[in-house]
Amino acid sequence: MPETTYRGRSAACIENSHLRVTVLVEGGHIAEIFVKETGVNPLWTPPWPTIEPSHYDLAKHPEYGADSESKLLAGIHGHNLCLDLWGAPSAEEAAAGMTVHGEASVVRYDIVTGPGPLMLCQCVLPCAGLSFERKLELDGSTLLFAETVRNLTPWDRPVAWTQHVTLGPPFLRHGQTGFRVPATRSMTYEGDVFDWPTLGGEDLRVFTSTEVSGKFSTHLLDPALDRAHFVAWTPEWKTVIGYRWNRADFPWIGVWEENRSRTTPPWNGETITRGMEFGVSPMPESRRQMIDRGSLFGVPGYRWIPARSKVTVHYEAFARRAEVLPVEGC
């Protein structure tokens, strides 16, 4: 059962002397990884008030837009799980009520906390025929994740599975926030291929754009490494946040930036974010597009969950005070 509320939302919380972690009951979003020593939550808080996805109604809530993304945007925060879709549904799926990034972003989670700084979050995705379990445990300034996806159907299932980690103000600062990722071959959403970290003369290792803009690029994580990561640091807050995972589990990371370019509701030309989205797929796209693509740069673009079987992955986040941008992956 939820232990608290967060910005008017039902939520559950675990904490220790280093971090406070808050998870929303509806959507399962990790809304904050609050660093107690520096007083900042690096994760994105939307500039609009959010509501429970179960309360969303298109006719009653035009402030969230009027498309397949609106229900998601009505409730989104911070670290959002995309399962078993990463991207927009097809026109037919949208007409049938499917939302951007899949059911995991909008369903209700059963959450149990304790003993100690431990949380178990579980949900069922009825349309996808999957169940999902996420175990969270704090260990000092590190948040440990164990995630299990179970296929409830008698069919092998190809799935997208992406950790949509989005950073935002006040942590995210133009010209200040630095990033490190062991990436290699890269491609823009429009199909232009390049090598990390330089895109059109811009160094993606720094959040630099002050102009109205929006962009996305996908990056193949270094195949020579067993472990992958991203690290972000802002000198103003002297705070670092990062995630580490097994590269074989999540071989791709997408970098999404929104700099006040989206003027429709609920964005309204006000939003500043950088998403660091690591997962099994290179591009946010419909299921048909994902399957038709198959792979990119010779690396598969989705993961199979066999019939009546489960897949478990482990990864971790860390957040703490840091005087400088740490050595990569630390």
N, C-alpha and C positions, 0 to 999 in steps of 0.2 A: 504494500500500500504506500501511497505517496507520503512523505514525511514533511513536506514543506510546499511553499509556492514560490515561483520565480517569475517576476514581472506579470503577475496575475494568472500564471499557468500552474497547473498541478505538476509537481516535480518531486524528485527524491534526491538526497544529497549524501555524500560521504566526504570526510575530511580528516586531515591529520595536521600536524604543526606546520607543514609546508604548503599544502594545496587544499582547496575546496573544489569538488567536482559535483556539478548539478546536471541531472538528466530529466528531460521533460517526459511525462507519462504518455502523452499523445505525440506520436512521431518518433519518440526515443532519441531526440536530438540531445547531444551533449552541449548544453547551453553555456557552460563556463568551466574552465580550468583556471581557477583564480589563484594567483601567486600571492601568498600572504605577505611575504617579505617586501615585495615591491608594490602591492596594491593594485594590480592590473589583471584583467581577463583578456588574453590575446585573441580569443575566439570572437567571431562576428556576432554582434547584436544588431538586427535590422533596425533602420531608423523609423520604422512604422510599428505600432502596437500589434502584437500577434494574438491569435485566439486559438482555442482548441480546434484541430481539424474537424472533429465531429460536429462542431457548431457552425462550420462554414456552409453557406448557402449562396449560390450564384446571384439570385435575385436580391438577397438581403445584404450582400457584402461586395458591392462594386468597387470598393476601395482596394481590393486585391487583384483587380483585373478580371478578364472574362475569357480565360482559355484553360488548357489542361494543366497549366502551371499554378493556377490561382489557389487551389486548395493547399498545395505545398507551401506557397509563399505566405499564406495566412498563418502558418504555424512554424515556419522554419527558424532555426537558430544554429549557430556554431558548426559543430561536427555532425553532418547529416549522412546517414547510411543510404546508399543507392542500391536496391536489390528488388527484383532481379532484372531491373532496367536501369540504365544510366543514360539519361537523355529523354527526348520527347517520345510519347507513344505515337503510333501511326494515326492517321485521320480516323480510321475505323475504330481503333482502340480508344481514342479520345472520345468519340461519339458514344462509346459504351461505358464511359465513366472512368477510364484509366487516367492516372496523373503522371506528370513528369517525374522521373527517377523511381517510379514504382511504389508499391504499397507500403514498403517498410518506412517511408517518410511520413505516413499519415495515419497508420493504425495505432491502436492503443497497446501499450506494453504492460505486462504484469511485472512489477518491480518489488524485489525484496532486498532489504539492506541488513548488514551485519552478519555475523559478529565482527566488530571492528570496522575498519574502512574497506568494506566489501559490499558489492552490489551485484545482483543478478537480474537481468532484464530479458524477458521472453515475450515473443509474439508469434502469431500465425498469420501467414499471408494467404488468405483463402482463395483468391483468384490465381495466384502463382502456384499454389499447391506446395508451399514451403513453410517450414517453421524456422525461427531464428532465435538464437540464445547468445547473449553477450554477458560475460562475467568481467567486472571491473574490480581492481584491487589496487589500493595505494601502497607504495613502498617508498617512503621518503618523498623525494621530488619526482618520482616516476609513477605513472599510471599504467598498470598492466592490463592488457586486453586478451581475452580468450573468446573467440566467436565460432559458433557452430551453425551451419546451414544444413537442414535436413530436408531431403526430397520426400514428400508424403505420397507421391504418385507412383504408379508402376511404369513410368516412362523415364528414360534418361533425359536430363534437362540441361540445355545450354543456358548459362546465366551470365549477366553482368553483375559485378560485385565491387563497388567502389566506395572508399572512405572519402566523402566530400568534406574535407576539413577547410573551413573558410575563416580567414583572419580579418579583423577589421579594426577601426579606430576604437579607443585612442592608441592601441598598440601599433597599428599600421600607420606609417608616416611617409609621405612623399619625400624621396631623396634621403631617407634615413634607414628604413627597414631593409636589412640585408638577408639574403637567402643563400643556402648551399644545398645542392642536390647532385648526386653522382650520376648525371644524365649523359646521354650520348646522342644518337640520332633523334631528330625532332621534326615535327611537322605542324604547320598551322591548321586551323579548322578549314581554311580555304584550299589546303593541299600543297602549300609551299614547304619544301624540305630544307632543313638547315641543321647545323650542329650546335648543341647547347654550348655556351649560354647566350650567343649573340643572335638577335633577331632584328634585321633591318637596321643594324648599327646600334641597337639598344641592348644593354647588358641586363639580362633577366635576373641577375643575382642581386639587383637593387630595385626596390619599388620606387620608380622615378617619375612616372607620368603625372604631370599636373594638368594636362590638357583633358578636355572631355574626350573620353575614348573607352573602348571595350575590346578585349581580345582574348583568344584562347589558343593554346598550343599544347601538343602532347609530346612526351619525352620518354624514350626507351631508357630504362635504368641500366647501368653498366652490367652487361652479362657476365663480366669477369668477377663480380662480387656476389658473395652469398647473401650479404645483408645490404639493404637499401635504407635510405633515410631522407628526410629534409629537415633543415634547421632554419629558423628565422630569429632575428635579433634586432632590437631597437635600442639605440643608445639613450634616447630620452628617458626610457623606463628602465634601462639597464636590466632587461629581461630577455631571456631566450626561451623559445618553445620549439620542440621538435618531435618527430615521430620516427621510429625505427621498426623495420619489418623484414621478413624473409623475402628476398627478391623473387624467388620462384612463386610465392603466393600472389604477389602484386607486382608484376614486372613493368607497369606503366605509371607515370604521374602526369596529370594534366595541370596546367597553370592557367587559371582564369582570373582576369582582372576586369573590374567594373569601376569606371571613373566617371560617374554621373552621366553616362551616355544613354541610359534607358530612361525615357521620359514618361512612359505609360505607368499607370498604377500597378503595383504600389511603389515602384522605384522613384518616380517623380523627379528624376534628375538629381537625386540627393545621395545616392549610395556609392560608397567607396569600399571595395573588398579586394582581397586576393585569395582565391581558392587554390589549395594544394591538394589535388584529388588523386590519390593513389589507389590503383585497383587492377582488375584483370583485363580491362579494355582500354584501347588507346583513345577512343573518341566518344563523346556523348551523342548517342544516335538511337534511332528506333531499333527494335529487335530485328526486323528484316534487314536493315542496313548493317547491323552488327554481324549477323550471320553471313550475309552476302560478302562483307569485307573479309571475314575469315581470319586474316592476319595482317600485320604491318611490319615491314622490315624483317620478315621471316619469323615473327613471334606471334603466337595465337592471340586473338582479340576477345576471347570469352573463356569461361571455364565450365566444364561438364560436372553436374552432380548426378551420379548414377541413380537408377530407380531404387526407391526405398533405402537410400544410403545417406550418409552425412559426411560433411567435410568440415574440419576444424582448423582454424588458423590462430596464431598468436602474434601479437605485436605490442608496442608500447609507445606511450607519449611521455615527454618530460618537460617540465617548465620550472625555471628557477631564476634567481638573480645572476647576472653575468656582466662583467665589466667590459668585455669585448666579445665579438662574434667568435664562438668556440671553434675549435678544430672540428672538421666535418664529422658528423655522427656522434659527437660527444654530448 
